[in-house]
Amino acid sequence: MAVYSVVNSWSGGFQGSVEVMNHGTSPLNGWAVQWKPGTGTTIGSAWNGALTKGSDGSVTVRNVDHNRVINPDGSVTFGFTATSSGNNFPVGTIGCVG
């Protein structure tokens, strides 16, 4: 499960955060989160995750070495910055992908 939030916003951009949670009973070894930014939004950079951009406008953030494993009932958080024309939230849902 992944929860998206806007941490800070300013004219022309914002800082976002995503918490990736493991509600399972065993450690999660490797994770990825994907979403499609709102119209007029471009994700610039990310930390605590490796950012890739799809040709369809979607973005995917995968674990990095230091946060690859999420223990049962644990979570990791990554952040990112983006330029935006005011639409700071994803189109549709944000979710974990394989």
Secondary structure, 3 states (H helix, E strand, C coil): CEEEEEEEEECCEEEEEEEEECCCCCCEECCEEEEECCCCCEEEEEECCEEEECCCCCEEEECCHHHCEECCCCEEEEEEEEECCCCCCCEEEEEECC
